[in-house]
Amino acid sequence: DPMDEFLFSLSNLAVLPFWALMVAAPRWSWTRRIIVSPWSTLPVALVYALLIVPIIPEVLPELAQPELSVIARSLGEPHGALIGWVHFLAFDYIVGRWAYFDARARGLSAWLVSPSLLLIFMFGPLGYVVYMMVSARSRREADLNSTETSVVLGWPMS
């Protein structure tokens, strides 16, 4: 379907500039200004909403009592794969955005964090695990030095 192809391309383009900024220019003042905006998460989330809202009545029973064969059949169709892909893009970006802010708040080196961000972009949860390992030492030190945190879910409180 040409519309699915268009939405696939559009969803990829909706997140790539933000990933490029976080990975290639993490300390640039404009990167933080752009990434901190909740609007940066909106384009791909809107594409997902456009895809999923019309079929919620159809997929809700499948998701409420998931079975592997049903999920596999749904994702095996081009439109289902598109919906799954856009879902991955949206949540991987949200997790990557969190890791970016968490790393900035902890003062972690971009040289350490950028590979983790690339892994989050490509492999989602694997990159998150790597980021958590990279940030573990900083996390322990911060916990020892403070009982209060200035960051909630990676978003600056001030």
N, C-alpha and C positions, 0 to 999 in steps of 0.2 A: 504494500500500500504506500503510495507516494507521501501521504500525510504522515504515516508512521516514520518513514525515512527522514522527512523534514523535522519532525519532533525529536528524533534520535540525534540528528546533527545539532539542532537548536539546544538541546539539553547539554550536550557535550560542550558547546560554545558558551553556555551560561555559567559554567563553573571554571573553565580553563584559565581565564584571566586572573581569577582570585587565587587559584593554586599557584600560578606563575609568580604572582606578587609575594605570596607567603614563602615560597621556596627560594626564588631567585633574588628577591629584594626585601628580606624580612625586616631590615632596620631602616628602610626608606620611610620618611615621615608620612608620605602619602599612602603607603601600604597599610599602616595601622588605621589611618583615617577611613580608608575604603573598607577594610575588613571589619572594623568595629561596627559599621552600619548594619543594622538588621536587614536592610534592603539587599545586602549582598547574598543573603540566603533565599530571597524571595523568587528570583527568576526560575530556578530549577524546581522549587517547591510549587510554583504556579503551574509549570508544565505537568508535574505529577498530579496536582489537583485536577487539571483538565482531563487527564487520562483516567483517573480512578473514580472521580465522583459519579460519572454516568453509569458506571458498572458496579457501584457499591451493593445494590440489591442482589446482584448475581454472585459477587465474590464473598460477601459477608458470611453466608453459611459455610463456604469452603474454608474461610479463615477462622471461624468460630470453632470448628472441629476439623483441624487440618489432618489430611492424610497425604503421605508422600506421593502416591500415585496421582492424586488430583492436582497437587501443587506442581508436580513434574509436567503433567499434561498442560496446565495453564501456562507455565513458563516456557513450554516447548513450542508454543504458538508465537508467531512474530509480535503480535500486539501484547501478549503476556510478557514476552522477553523485554519489550520496550518499557513496559510498566516497571518490571523488576529492575532494569538498568537505571531508569530515572530515579527509582527509590534508592538504589545503591549510590548514585551520584549525589543525591541530596544528603543522605545521612553520612556518607564519607566526608563530604565537605563540612558538615556541621561538626563532626568529630575532629577533622583537621583544623578547623577554625578554633575549636576549644584548645587543642594542643598548641597551636600558635600562640594564643593568649596566655596559656598556662606557662609556656616556655619563656615568653617575654616577662611575665610577672616574676619568674624565678631567676631571670638573668642568664638563662642557658645560652650557650654559644649556638649561633645559627649553623655552624659546621656540624654540631651534634644533632640539631633538630631537623634540619632540611632533609636528611635521608629518611628520618621517621615520617615526615610529612609526605615524601614521595611514596613510601610504603603504604601510608593510609590512603593516599589517592589511588594506588594500584590494587591494594589488597585489603583495604578496610581494617578489619579487626587485627590482622597480623601487624600492621603498622602501629595500631594503638598499643598492642603488647610491647612492641619495640620502644615506642615512645615512653611507656610507663617504666620500662627498664632503664632507659636513658635518664629519665627524670627522678628515679628512685632515690638516688643519693641526695639530690637537692631537696627532695620532699622530706627525707629524714632530718636533714639539717634544719629546714624551716620548722618542722614540728618540734624539734628540740629547743629552738630559739623563740618560739612564739606560740601562745595558746589561741591567738586570734589570727584570722587570715583576711587579707584584703581582696581576695579573689574568690568568687563563687562561680563554679562551673566554668572557670576560665575567663569570665567577663569581668573587667575592672569594676570595682565598686565605687571608685571616685571619679 
